């Protein structure tokens, strides 16, 4: 079914026998059973739906974690200065913040550095360490980076500086000669946990360390940092990540985290924090420093306790995020999406030398969402080109960027399945594009760019009970997306434009059932035109959300598309 926005919507196919078995075995209804099957929940995940969940440190007997803790305990005993190097995204920031919080608690000498994406570039470079060792650290801990930093680690070794790498990106052999590398992509018995972000690995590492030295720090109050990093780094909200997310969100008290509380207050948010807030509110604000400001702002905000400084930093980051939004909007307005469809039938590669480096990742994400296919955005960066990539579930971008480096097509880079970044010589752009197109054609067979909805539902089925069923498989995110439904034969009976950008409307079914609905963030497209002017019945593609008003909760339809 072709929508008014030009998208082809089809119902997601599932095995009917599997759906029926779930219904019988677990007494779930049709819709919930279908969602469980379509997401390929394993037996443990299904059993966890109605049970209390407990986070288990699955790395407590892992050799890498044991060896890393020995090195750090030795540094603590000798009061050695420690350098923490984190990536400039939310995962690197959160991982760094956990370590800083711990070192502050035990009064361990340390300093941290978050690279500037323009001045320093991506990753743990030798040039960067030439600057950092002037502070005379005895141990360097690289978090969310370092897996391809062979030359940098060699430089540290020559200067008799120990190193730990805690990372989750693709890693090449030969591995960097660090004292210990914690990375699920190593052949070390925990590859099954390559869906964990760096902050999760740091959290479990610190948990082991705290128990060994019998520290009294309450690490669990910072578990929300793990969820923040997981969501912002597009890790799947499945298995252990789902258990962590549920635990963290249920126990998190906004009043005990001054930074989050201030960001909430300044953003006019009042509700209890949820996973969407982390991905679409807190995360972008924290990332804004690294995109259009100072990369260390976010880590500073997450590691200080001074309320005045927190207020000032929060305001600054929100201002930077608003600046980022304006820049992003201008760039997106300049993009001719119809030409994209003609020129990029498979994977999208968009080169624009005028885009700011800090924005290319967001533009790549927007293109990926719009076209439902992997997207790479490239811009100029001094004498080089910088690229950022976002993918769909069936194409591993981390692998592609790793192989591009091995083949000498890029100067450096790294990533994981869903996202990657890289630096490229200008003269290699054509070769790089050719390789990507060839790799995609070889590894993707008959990829369907259609957009999927999960099931057709009756408008009358949307009630509080329906919301309760959906909550059973929350929280939603990558690997467990928020369900999309098709509702037929609705028409607008009331509409209101909110804040000059949202459309609130009441839809009525043919049997007079009313649905409160909203279409976000756009007035100048075909969907908004039809909502404001179309008088006949139409079909709606959308998501069911929980709306709080006057201390009451009720279902609300989030409109995604219209089908006439």
LUMSEKOL-929997 format. One record per residue (C-alpha): residue number from 1; residue in one letter; x, y, z. Coordinates in nm, 2 decimals, decimal comma, padded with zeros to 4 digits. Example, Ala and Ser with C-alpha at 12.3 -4.5 7.8 and 13.67 -1.06 7.14 Angstrom:
2
roza	torpa	xx	yy	zz
1	a	01,23	-00,45	00,78 .
2	s	01,37	-00,11	00,71 .
END
This chain:
564
roza	torpa	xx	yy	zz
1	x	00,00	00,00	00,00 .
2	x	00,15	00,33	-00,11 .
3	x	00,10	00,61	00,14 .
4	x	00,06	00,98	00,08 .
5	x	00,43	01,02	00,17 .
6	x	00,52	00,78	-00,11 .
7	x	00,62	00,48	00,12 .
8	x	00,52	00,13	00,05 .
9	x	00,36	-00,02	00,37 .
10	x	00,33	-00,40	00,41 .
11	x	00,23	-00,62	00,70 .
12	x	00,52	-00,79	00,87 .
13	x	00,51	-01,17	00,80 .
14	x	00,52	-01,41	01,09 .
15	x	00,48	-01,78	01,13 .
16	x	00,12	-01,84	01,22 .
17	x	00,19	-02,17	01,39 .
18	x	00,45	-02,00	01,61 .
19	x	00,20	-01,73	01,71 .
20	x	-00,06	-01,99	01,80 .
21	x	00,20	-02,18	02,01 .
22	x	00,29	-01,86	02,21 .
23	x	-00,08	-01,80	02,26 .
24	x	-00,14	-02,14	02,40 .
25	x	00,18	-02,18	02,61 .
26	x	00,18	-01,84	02,77 .
27	x	-00,18	-01,73	02,74 .
28	x	-00,09	-01,41	02,56 .
29	x	-00,34	-01,25	02,32 .
30	x	-00,30	-01,25	01,94 .
31	x	-00,13	-00,91	01,90 .
32	x	00,12	-00,97	02,18 .
33	x	00,20	-01,32	02,06 .
34	x	00,26	-01,19	01,70 .
35	x	00,49	-00,92	01,83 .
36	x	00,69	-01,17	02,03 .
37	x	00,73	-01,40	01,73 .
38	x	00,82	-01,11	01,49 .
39	x	01,10	-01,00	01,72 .
40	x	01,23	-01,36	01,75 .
41	x	01,23	-01,36	02,13 .
42	x	01,40	-01,66	02,26 .
43	x	01,26	-01,88	02,54 .
44	x	01,45	-01,69	02,82 .
45	x	01,32	-01,36	02,69 .
46	x	00,96	-01,49	02,68 .
47	x	00,98	-01,63	03,03 .
48	x	01,12	-01,30	03,15 .
49	x	00,81	-01,10	03,04 .
50	x	00,60	-01,17	03,34 .
51	x	00,88	-01,22	03,59 .
52	x	01,09	-01,01	03,81 .
53	x	01,43	-00,97	03,65 .
54	x	01,77	-00,96	03,81 .
55	x	02,10	-00,83	03,66 .
56	x	02,37	-01,09	03,68 .
57	x	02,74	-01,00	03,61 .
58	x	02,81	-01,25	03,35 .
59	x	03,18	-01,14	03,34 .
60	x	03,28	-01,22	03,70 .
61	x	03,48	-01,53	03,59 .
62	x	03,61	-01,38	03,26 .
63	x	03,99	-01,38	03,23 .
64	x	04,01	-01,04	03,06 .
65	x	03,81	-00,88	03,34 .
66	x	04,02	-01,05	03,61 .
67	x	04,34	-00,94	03,45 .
68	x	04,22	-00,58	03,40 .
69	x	04,11	-00,56	03,77 .
70	x	04,45	-00,68	03,88 .
71	x	04,62	-00,40	03,69 .
72	x	04,39	-00,14	03,81 .
73	x	04,41	-00,26	04,18 .
74	x	04,79	-00,24	04,15 .
75	x	04,76	00,12	04,02 .
76	x	04,52	00,21	04,31 .
77	x	04,76	00,06	04,57 .
78	x	05,05	00,25	04,43 .
79	x	04,85	00,57	04,40 .
80	x	04,94	00,60	04,03 .
81	x	04,79	00,87	03,81 .
82	x	04,54	00,73	03,56 .
83	x	04,44	00,88	03,23 .
84	x	04,09	00,80	03,09 .
85	x	04,04	00,85	02,72 .
86	x	03,68	00,83	02,60 .
87	x	03,51	00,87	02,27 .
88	x	03,31	01,19	02,21 .
89	x	02,97	01,03	02,18 .
90	x	02,72	00,93	02,45 .
91	x	02,88	00,59	02,50 .
92	x	03,23	00,73	02,54 .
93	x	03,10	01,00	02,77 .
94	x	02,90	00,77	02,99 .
95	x	03,18	00,52	03,02 .
96	x	03,43	00,79	03,11 .
97	x	03,18	00,93	03,36 .
98	x	03,15	00,60	03,54 .
99	x	03,53	00,57	03,58 .
100	x	03,56	00,94	03,69 .
101	x	03,28	00,89	03,95 .
102	x	03,46	00,59	04,09 .
103	x	03,80	00,75	04,10 .
104	x	03,66	01,06	04,26 .
105	x	03,49	00,83	04,52 .
106	x	03,82	00,65	04,61 .
107	x	04,03	00,97	04,57 .
108	x	04,25	00,82	04,30 .
109	x	04,47	01,06	04,10 .
110	x	04,33	01,08	03,75 .
111	x	04,24	01,30	03,46 .
112	x	04,02	01,24	03,16 .
113	x	04,02	01,35	02,80 .
114	x	03,74	01,35	02,54 .
115	x	03,88	01,42	02,19 .
116	x	03,76	01,72	01,99 .
117	x	03,62	01,57	01,67 .
118	x	03,78	01,84	01,45 .
119	x	04,11	01,91	01,63 .
120	x	04,19	01,56	01,74 .
121	x	03,99	01,34	01,50 .
122	x	03,84	01,00	01,59 .
123	x	03,99	00,75	01,83 .
124	x	04,30	00,70	02,03 .
125	x	04,57	00,84	01,80 .
126	x	04,94	00,85	01,86 .
127	x	04,93	01,23	01,81 .
128	x	04,68	01,25	02,10 .
129	x	04,89	01,04	02,33 .
130	x	05,20	01,25	02,26 .
131	x	05,00	01,54	02,42 .
132	x	04,84	01,34	02,70 .
133	x	05,15	01,17	02,84 .
134	x	05,28	01,52	02,93 .
135	x	05,05	01,48	03,23 .
136	x	05,26	01,18	03,33 .
137	x	05,00	00,90	03,37 .
138	x	05,12	00,56	03,47 .
139	x	04,81	00,39	03,32 .
140	x	04,58	00,48	03,03 .
141	x	04,23	00,34	03,01 .
142	x	04,07	00,37	02,67 .
143	x	03,69	00,34	02,67 .
144	x	03,47	00,31	02,36 .
145	x	03,79	00,34	02,15 .
146	x	04,13	00,19	02,11 .
147	x	04,05	-00,14	01,94 .
148	x	04,25	-00,03	01,63 .
149	x	04,50	00,18	01,80 .
150	x	04,80	-00,04	01,74 .
151	x	05,06	00,24	01,68 .
152	x	04,92	00,44	01,98 .
153	x	04,96	00,15	02,22 .
154	x	05,31	00,08	02,09 .
155	x	05,39	00,44	02,17 .
156	x	05,26	00,40	02,52 .
157	x	05,46	00,08	02,57 .
158	x	05,78	00,26	02,46 .
159	x	05,71	00,52	02,72 .
160	x	05,65	00,25	02,98 .
161	x	05,28	00,34	03,03 .
162	x	05,04	00,06	03,09 .
163	x	04,71	00,05	02,90 .
164	x	04,37	-00,10	02,92 .
165	x	04,12	-00,10	02,64 .
166	x	03,74	-00,14	02,71 .
167	x	03,56	-00,13	02,38 .
168	x	03,29	-00,29	02,17 .
169	x	03,39	-00,20	01,82 .
170	x	03,52	-00,43	01,55 .
171	x	03,88	-00,52	01,62 .
172	x	04,15	-00,63	01,37 .
173	x	04,43	-00,88	01,42 .
174	x	04,70	-00,83	01,52 .
175	x	04,54	-00,67	01,83 .
176	x	04,70	-00,37	02,00 .
177	x	04,96	-00,48	02,25 .
178	x	04,77	-00,33	02,55 .
179	x	04,81	-00,49	02,89 .
180	x	04,45	-00,61	02,86 .
181	x	04,17	-00,57	02,60 .
182	x	03,81	-00,61	02,70 .
183	x	03,62	-00,64	02,38 .
184	x	03,35	-00,90	02,29 .
185	x	03,48	-00,92	01,93 .
186	x	03,81	-01,07	02,06 .
187	x	03,82	-01,45	02,05 .
188	x	03,79	-01,47	02,42 .
189	x	03,47	-01,65	02,50 .
190	x	03,22	-01,37	02,52 .
191	x	03,14	-01,29	02,15 .
192	x	02,77	-01,36	02,23 .
193	x	02,78	-01,03	02,42 .
194	x	02,88	-00,81	02,13 .
195	x	02,55	-00,64	02,16 .
196	x	02,67	-00,46	02,48 .
197	x	02,81	-00,11	02,46 .
198	x	03,13	00,01	02,61 .
199	x	02,96	00,17	02,91 .
200	x	02,80	-00,17	03,00 .
201	x	03,14	-00,34	02,99 .
202	x	03,28	-00,06	03,21 .
203	x	02,99	-00,10	03,46 .
204	x	03,04	-00,47	03,50 .
205	x	03,42	-00,42	03,52 .
206	x	03,38	-00,16	03,80 .
207	x	03,13	-00,39	03,98 .
208	x	03,39	-00,67	03,99 .
209	x	03,66	-00,42	04,10 .
210	x	03,45	-00,27	04,38 .
211	x	03,38	-00,61	04,52 .
212	x	03,75	-00,71	04,52 .
213	x	03,87	-00,40	04,70 .
214	x	03,55	-00,38	04,92 .
215	x	03,47	-00,03	04,82 .
216	x	03,14	00,11	04,96 .
217	x	03,04	00,30	04,64 .
218	x	02,68	00,25	04,53 .
219	x	02,75	00,19	04,16 .
220	x	02,38	00,10	04,09 .
221	x	02,27	00,47	04,12 .
222	x	02,46	00,52	03,79 .
223	x	02,31	00,23	03,61 .
224	x	02,10	00,49	03,41 .
225	x	02,43	00,59	03,24 .
226	x	02,44	00,24	03,10 .
227	x	02,09	00,27	02,95 .
228	x	02,17	00,61	02,82 .
229	x	02,47	00,48	02,63 .
230	x	02,29	00,17	02,51 .
231	x	02,01	00,37	02,36 .
232	x	02,22	00,64	02,21 .
233	x	02,47	00,39	02,06 .
234	x	02,18	00,21	01,89 .
235	x	02,25	-00,12	02,08 .
236	x	01,96	-00,37	02,08 .
237	x	01,72	-00,35	02,38 .
238	x	01,72	-00,72	02,41 .
239	x	01,83	-00,99	02,65 .
240	x	02,07	-00,84	02,91 .
241	x	02,03	-00,49	02,77 .
242	x	01,65	-00,52	02,83 .
243	x	01,69	-00,65	03,18 .
244	x	01,94	-00,36	03,26 .
245	x	01,70	-00,10	03,11 .
246	x	01,40	-00,22	03,31 .
247	x	01,60	-00,23	03,63 .
248	x	01,76	00,11	03,58 .
249	x	01,44	00,29	03,47 .
250	x	01,23	00,14	03,76 .
251	x	01,48	00,24	04,03 .
252	x	01,60	00,57	03,89 .
253	x	01,51	00,87	04,10 .
254	x	01,53	01,19	03,90 .
255	x	01,57	01,39	04,23 .
256	x	01,89	01,21	04,30 .
257	x	02,06	01,30	03,97 .
258	x	02,10	01,68	03,96 .
259	x	02,22	01,68	03,60 .
260	x	01,93	01,48	03,46 .
261	x	01,68	01,68	03,68 .
262	x	01,81	02,01	03,55 .
263	x	01,80	01,90	03,18 .
264	x	01,44	01,78	03,25 .
265	x	01,35	02,11	03,41 .
266	x	01,49	02,32	03,13 .
267	x	01,32	02,10	02,87 .
268	x	00,98	02,15	03,05 .
269	x	00,95	01,78	03,11 .
270	x	00,76	01,66	03,42 .
271	x	00,69	01,29	03,37 .
272	x	00,89	01,01	03,51 .
273	x	01,20	00,94	03,29 .
274	x	01,16	00,68	03,02 .
275	x	01,38	00,53	02,75 .
276	x	01,25	00,77	02,48 .
277	x	01,37	01,06	02,69 .
278	x	01,72	00,91	02,70 .
279	x	01,73	00,86	02,33 .
280	x	01,55	01,17	02,21 .
281	x	01,60	01,43	02,48 .
282	x	01,90	01,37	02,72 .
283	x	02,12	01,19	02,46 .
284	x	02,10	01,46	02,19 .
285	x	02,16	01,74	02,45 .
286	x	02,47	01,56	02,59 .
287	x	02,60	01,49	02,24 .
288	x	02,56	01,85	02,13 .
289	x	02,88	01,95	02,30 .
290	x	03,08	01,71	02,09 .
291	x	02,90	01,81	01,77 .
292	x	02,90	02,19	01,78 .
293	x	03,07	02,29	02,10 .
294	x	03,32	02,15	02,35 .
295	x	03,34	01,77	02,36 .
296	x	03,41	01,75	02,73 .
297	x	03,09	01,94	02,84 .
298	x	02,88	01,62	02,87 .
299	x	03,13	01,43	03,08 .
300	x	03,18	01,73	03,31 .
301	x	02,80	01,75	03,36 .
302	x	02,77	01,39	03,45 .
303	x	03,06	01,39	03,70 .
304	x	03,02	01,71	03,90 .
305	x	02,79	01,77	04,20 .
306	x	02,80	02,15	04,21 .
307	x	02,44	02,26	04,14 .
308	x	02,54	02,61	04,01 .
309	x	02,79	02,45	03,76 .
310	x	02,53	02,19	03,66 .
311	x	02,27	02,46	03,59 .
312	x	02,52	02,66	03,38 .
313	x	02,64	02,36	03,18 .
314	x	02,29	02,23	03,13 .
315	x	02,19	02,57	02,98 .
316	x	02,50	02,57	02,76 .
317	x	02,44	02,22	02,63 .
318	x	02,07	02,29	02,55 .
319	x	02,17	02,61	02,37 .
320	x	02,42	02,41	02,17 .
321	x	02,16	02,14	02,09 .
322	x	01,92	02,41	01,96 .
323	x	02,21	02,54	01,74 .
324	x	02,26	02,18	01,62 .
325	x	01,89	02,15	01,54 .
326	x	01,90	02,47	01,33 .
327	x	02,20	02,36	01,13 .
328	x	02,05	02,01	01,08 .
329	x	01,72	02,16	00,96 .
330	x	01,90	02,39	00,70 .
331	x	02,09	02,09	00,56 .
332	x	01,79	01,86	00,54 .
333	x	01,59	02,14	00,36 .
334	x	01,87	02,15	00,10 .
335	x	01,86	01,78	00,03 .
336	x	01,65	01,68	-00,27 .
337	x	01,50	01,35	-00,15 .
338	x	01,35	01,26	-00,49 .
339	x	01,69	01,27	-00,65 .
340	x	01,83	01,05	-00,38 .
341	x	01,58	00,78	-00,47 .
342	x	01,69	00,79	-00,83 .
343	x	02,07	00,80	-00,76 .
344	x	02,09	00,57	-00,45 .
345	x	01,88	00,26	-00,52 .
346	x	02,06	00,04	-00,27 .
347	x	02,29	00,20	-00,01 .
348	x	02,30	00,58	00,02 .
349	x	02,64	00,77	00,01 .
350	x	02,60	01,14	00,03 .
351	x	02,90	01,37	-00,01 .
352	x	02,86	01,74	00,09 .
353	x	03,18	01,93	00,17 .
354	x	03,00	02,21	00,35 .
355	x	02,84	02,00	00,63 .
356	x	02,99	02,04	00,97 .
357	x	03,16	01,73	01,10 .
358	x	02,95	01,72	01,41 .
359	x	02,63	01,69	01,21 .
360	x	02,71	01,42	00,96 .
361	x	02,61	01,14	01,19 .
362	x	02,26	01,29	01,25 .
363	x	02,21	01,35	00,88 .
364	x	02,31	00,99	00,81 .
365	x	02,05	00,87	01,07 .
366	x	01,78	01,09	00,91 .
367	x	01,85	00,95	00,56 .
368	x	01,86	00,60	00,70 .
369	x	01,52	00,65	00,86 .
370	x	01,36	00,81	00,56 .
371	x	01,48	00,56	00,30 .
372	x	01,50	00,25	00,52 .
373	x	01,85	00,17	00,39 .
374	x	02,21	00,21	00,51 .
375	x	02,33	00,57	00,47 .
376	x	02,68	00,72	00,47 .
377	x	02,74	01,10	00,49 .
378	x	03,08	01,24	00,40 .
379	x	03,22	01,60	00,44 .
380	x	03,55	01,78	00,42 .
381	x	03,79	01,79	00,72 .
382	x	04,10	02,00	00,65 .
383	x	04,31	01,78	00,42 .
384	x	04,09	01,47	00,46 .
385	x	03,73	01,36	00,44 .
386	x	03,52	01,26	00,74 .
387	x	03,24	01,01	00,72 .
388	x	02,96	00,88	00,94 .
389	x	02,74	00,59	00,87 .
390	x	02,41	00,44	01,00 .
391	x	02,27	00,11	00,91 .
392	x	01,97	-00,12	00,91 .
393	x	01,96	-00,45	01,09 .
394	x	02,07	-00,67	00,80 .
395	x	02,40	-00,49	00,71 .
396	x	02,70	-00,47	00,94 .
397	x	02,87	-00,13	00,89 .
398	x	03,13	-00,20	01,15 .
399	x	03,26	-00,50	00,95 .
400	x	03,26	-00,29	00,63 .
401	x	03,46	-00,01	00,79 .
402	x	03,70	-00,25	00,95 .
403	x	03,76	-00,42	00,61 .
404	x	03,80	-00,07	00,44 .
405	x	04,08	00,00	00,68 .
406	x	04,25	-00,33	00,62 .
407	x	04,23	-00,27	00,24 .
408	x	04,39	00,08	00,29 .
409	x	04,08	00,26	00,16 .
410	x	04,05	00,47	00,48 .
411	x	04,30	00,63	00,71 .
412	x	04,12	00,52	01,03 .
413	x	03,78	00,44	01,15 .
414	x	03,57	00,21	01,36 .
415	x	03,22	00,11	01,45 .
416	x	02,97	-00,16	01,51 .
417	x	02,68	-00,32	01,33 .
418	x	02,45	-00,01	01,33 .
419	x	02,69	00,28	01,32 .
420	x	03,04	00,37	01,22 .
421	x	03,28	00,66	01,16 .
422	x	03,59	00,70	00,95 .
423	x	03,86	00,93	00,80 .
424	x	03,93	00,91	00,43 .
425	x	04,19	01,06	00,19 .
426	x	04,01	01,28	-00,07 .
427	x	04,17	01,09	-00,36 .
428	x	04,03	00,76	-00,23 .
429	x	03,66	00,87	-00,23 .
430	x	03,57	00,71	-00,56 .
431	x	03,75	00,38	-00,47 .
432	x	03,58	00,38	-00,13 .
433	x	03,23	00,43	-00,28 .
434	x	03,30	00,16	-00,53 .
435	x	03,40	-00,08	-00,26 .
436	x	03,09	-00,01	-00,05 .
437	x	02,85	-00,05	-00,34 .
438	x	03,02	-00,38	-00,43 .
439	x	03,02	-00,51	-00,08 .
440	x	02,65	-00,42	-00,03 .
441	x	02,56	-00,59	-00,36 .
442	x	02,75	-00,90	-00,25 .
443	x	02,61	-00,93	00,10 .
444	x	02,25	-00,81	00,05 .
445	x	02,02	-01,02	-00,16 .
446	x	01,68	-00,88	-00,26 .
447	x	01,67	-00,63	00,03 .
448	x	01,31	-00,50	00,06 .
449	x	01,30	-00,13	00,12 .
450	x	00,93	-00,15	00,21 .
451	x	00,82	-00,01	00,54 .
452	x	00,66	-00,27	00,78 .
453	x	00,37	-00,24	01,01 .
454	x	00,32	-00,51	01,27 .
455	x	-00,05	-00,58	01,26 .
456	x	-00,39	-00,43	01,17 .
457	x	-00,60	-00,34	01,48 .
458	x	-00,95	-00,22	01,53 .
459	x	-00,98	00,14	01,67 .
460	x	-01,20	00,00	01,94 .
461	x	-00,91	-00,22	02,06 .
462	x	-00,71	00,08	02,17 .
463	x	-00,77	00,11	02,54 .
464	x	-00,60	00,09	02,88 .
465	x	-00,58	-00,29	02,86 .
466	x	-00,41	-00,27	02,52 .
467	x	-00,15	-00,04	02,68 .
468	x	-00,09	-00,29	02,96 .
469	x	-00,02	-00,56	02,70 .
470	x	00,23	-00,34	02,52 .
471	x	00,41	-00,27	02,84 .
472	x	00,49	-00,64	02,88 .
473	x	00,75	-00,62	02,61 .
474	x	00,89	-00,28	02,69 .
475	x	01,12	-00,10	02,68 .
476	x	01,13	-00,04	02,31 .
477	x	01,43	00,04	02,11 .
478	x	01,67	-00,12	01,85 .
479	x	01,60	-00,49	01,82 .
480	x	01,26	-00,44	01,98 .
481	x	01,11	-00,15	01,80 .
482	x	00,79	00,02	01,92 .
483	x	00,51	-00,16	01,73 .
484	x	00,35	00,00	01,43 .
485	x	-00,02	-00,06	01,35 .
486	x	-00,26	-00,01	01,07 .
487	x	-00,60	00,13	01,15 .
488	x	-00,86	00,15	00,87 .
489	x	-01,15	00,38	00,79 .
490	x	-01,09	00,69	01,00 .
491	x	-01,16	01,05	00,94 .
492	x	-01,07	01,38	01,11 .
493	x	-01,35	01,54	01,31 .
494	x	-01,14	01,80	01,50 .
495	x	-00,79	01,93	01,45 .
496	x	-00,56	02,18	01,62 .
497	x	-00,22	02,31	01,53 .
498	x	00,01	02,30	01,84 .
499	x	00,32	02,53	01,87 .
500	x	00,30	02,59	01,50 .
501	x	00,45	02,24	01,43 .
502	x	00,23	01,96	01,57 .
503	x	-00,12	01,86	01,46 .
504	x	-00,35	01,73	01,73 .
505	x	-00,67	01,57	01,60 .
506	x	-00,96	01,35	01,70 .
507	x	-01,02	01,07	01,45 .
508	x	-01,35	00,89	01,43 .
509	x	-01,41	00,54	01,30 .
510	x	-01,72	00,43	01,10 .
511	x	-01,88	00,29	01,42 .
512	x	-01,82	00,63	01,59 .
513	x	-01,52	00,53	01,81 .
514	x	-01,30	00,83	01,88 .
515	x	-00,92	00,83	01,89 .
516	x	-00,71	01,11	02,02 .
517	x	-00,42	01,14	01,78 .
518	x	-00,11	01,36	01,71 .
519	x	00,13	01,41	01,42 .
520	x	00,46	01,55	01,53 .
521	x	00,71	01,80	01,40 .
522	x	00,58	01,89	01,06 .
523	x	00,33	02,12	00,89 .
524	x	00,47	02,13	00,54 .
525	x	00,42	01,79	00,39 .
526	x	00,15	01,58	00,24 .
527	x	00,05	01,41	00,57 .
528	x	-00,02	01,74	00,74 .
529	x	-00,21	01,87	00,44 .
530	x	-00,44	01,57	00,44 .
531	x	-00,50	01,59	00,82 .
532	x	-00,59	01,96	00,79 .
533	x	-00,80	01,94	00,47 .
534	x	-00,91	01,58	00,37 .
535	x	-01,28	01,52	00,44 .
536	x	-01,31	01,15	00,36 .
537	x	-01,22	00,83	00,54 .
538	x	-00,85	00,71	00,52 .
539	x	-00,62	00,45	00,68 .
540	x	-00,36	00,54	00,94 .
541	x	-00,02	00,39	01,01 .
542	x	00,09	00,48	01,36 .
543	x	00,20	00,38	01,71 .
544	x	00,00	00,37	02,03 .
545	x	00,14	00,58	02,31 .
546	x	00,04	00,66	02,67 .
547	x	-00,08	01,01	02,73 .
548	x	-00,09	01,17	03,07 .
549	x	-00,34	01,45	03,12 .
550	x	-00,50	01,57	03,45 .
551	x	-00,33	01,29	03,63 .
552	x	-00,50	01,04	03,41 .
553	x	-00,35	00,81	03,15 .
554	x	-00,51	00,73	02,82 .
555	x	-00,41	00,59	02,48 .
556	x	-00,30	00,82	02,21 .
557	x	-00,23	00,74	01,84 .
558	x	00,10	00,88	01,71 .
559	x	00,04	00,92	01,34 .
560	x	00,33	00,81	01,11 .
561	x	00,16	00,80	00,77 .
562	x	-00,17	00,80	00,59 .
563	x	-00,30	00,57	00,32 .
564	x	-00,60	00,68	00,11 .
END
